[in-house]
Structures are given as structure tokens and as C-alpha cells.
Amino acid sequence: DGVTLAKEYDLLVQLIKEEQPDSIVHFAEQRAAPYSMKNSKCKRYTVDNNVSGSNNLCCAVIDSEVDAHIVHLGTMGVYGYGTSGGEIPEGYIDVILPGGREQNILHPAYPGSVYHATKCLDALLWQFYQKNDNLRVTDLHQGIVWGTNTPQTIRDERLINRFDYDGDYGTVLNRFLMQGAMGVPLTVYGTGGQTRAFIHVTDTARCIEIAINNPPNAGERVEIFNQIAETRRVRDVAEMVAKQTGVEANFLPNPRQEAAENELDVSNKKFCNLGLDPITLDEELFSEVTEVVNKYKHRCDPTKILPASFWNKKRAEECATLDPTSVKVEV
């Protein structure tokens, strides 16, 4: 039945004692920024589940007396977007303090949603428990995932990853590819000038493997990788999909409180130096997603395509004209 990290602490400790894992990959968090902004209940749940779960995991590793390496799936959103004034380094940034003192510190946090705020709080928990209890932790600051299959999962239909196309859980490129395949205008928020980091799901699996195989030693600071392949502007991604599918882009009021335009330059040297050859956005690879969409398009609920979570009252008011029932799909 599984263990709920945020609520079933004793079971978690027992599980770690019984299994004696070398590594624990921590995916057990509410994973969607839009869902975390839907209402107060979702905001509170996201904080309670994510932060309590991460804290409980650290405590359970300590109480079980098992030297397990924690590998946590974080997010590029902990950095904010374009706040470093240059290339975003991997976790730590060189600064000059008053008096000319040089220091290498954890990159300042600049979350854009409650979900992203929980990942920032996670990052502080990792820093504390590493310093206080010598926990070995790797934090993976991941970009937006696209694609549906890895070379392993594509071998059997029962292994295919879930495919979210809605405004709460669907990632932007997968949403565009689904909409293009269904003949629905692409839902671009605002100007589409947001630059974001992307990674194919195959590379996500590969990066986790690399992280597990390259743990920090006891006493070493938290290892942080930027888990991305490349950065692209959202409207440019929409243009790629529109060109391939013949479906036009529809620029909607932005449900999110964010900069209309931003630059994003991100370092991913650590993974590349450890053997990652990143998969970049390629129209030939888009067909993999399109095939999945075409096979299961009868399951699509068109009323779920438009955004349904709004960052604040002003965003909700600007999006008030959006009608979920107006979306028609080609079946």
C-alpha cells in the first residue's frame, strides 16, 4: 500500500531498517505548481505534505541508523528565473561580502509558487541535516520534463508513464503536443516570453542513475545538480509544435504571477562531465508523444485543457473570460 512520508513516520523508519537501502530516491511530494496555487486547501496540503515528508525522511534515516544516500527531485524553480544576472550555477554561487570577503554560498531562493517554495524549504532542510547529522544528500534541480517513454518503458504498454495534459499537472511541451495532435489551439500563457529549462524523461531517469552512482562522501556538503538539457522560450516551443502539427497558437491571459519575458542561462556541466549526453528538443522525438496521444485520445476531457488555477485574484480576474467548455477536440 505504500507509506505516506508526511504521516506514517514509524512505518517509514521500520521500512528503512528492514530494507537497508544504499540510496533513497525521494519523489514523494505534491509535484505541480498550478495545483499548489488552486486554493488555500491545496496550498496548505502542498506545504504539509512536501516539507513534513522531507523532514520525516531525514529523521527516519537518522533514527534507523542506516547510511542511506538521499536523492531528492527538486526543481529549477528554486532559483527563480533570470535572477542571477548571468549563468545560474549548480546550487552554489560565488559572492563577495562586505569587506571584500569571498564566499561560496547556497544560491538565493526565489520561488514562484507554493510548490516551488516547498522545494526551497527542502533545500534548507538538506543543508541543516547534512551539517548537523552528516546525512549524504543530492538535490536535483530539474527542468520541465517532456516525453512519455524511456527505452525501458517503451518495451511494454503496462510500463508507459502517465500522461497529464490538463492545466494543473500537464507540463508545457507535453500539453502543446497533445493539443496539436487533437487539433486544439496551443495554450500559450501571456506573451510566451518565459524562458524555461527542459529535459526529456529518458534523461531524467539517466540523471537519477548518475546521481545514485556518484554520492557525496560523509561530511561533504549537499551535492546539487542542475538536471536540464537546454533552455527554450515558450513561444518558440509553441512555434515548433505549430509548424509540425498545423495548429495555431492561442495566446491566453496568464494565470501565473510571473515576468512576461525572461532570459535563462543554466549550467549543467556536472551531469555532462559524468557522462550525460542530453537529448534536446527534436521534432522527430515529438512523434513519440503524438503516438501516445492518438492512441488514447478517446480519454481526453476537453474541459480540462484550459488553466483552472490562478496565482491570485488579479490573475483570476484577467482569466475570467476563459471558458473550459469552449474547447473542441478532433476525435
Secondary structure, DSSP 8 states (H G I E B T S, - for coil): ----TTT-HHHHHHHHHHH--SEEEE--S---HHHHTS-HHHHHHHHHHHHHHHHHHHHHHHHHT---EEEEE--GGGG-SS-SSS-B-SSEEEEEETTTEEEEEE-----SSHHHHHHHHHHHHHHHHHHHH--EEEEEEE-EEE-S--TTGGGSGGG------STTT--HHHHHHHHHHHT--EEEETTSB-EEEEEEHHHHHHHHHHHHHS---TTS--EEEEE-SEEEEHHHHHHHHHHHH---EEEE---S-S-SB----B--HHHHHTT-------HHHHHHHHHHHHHHGGG--GGGSS----SSHHHHHHTTT--GGG-----
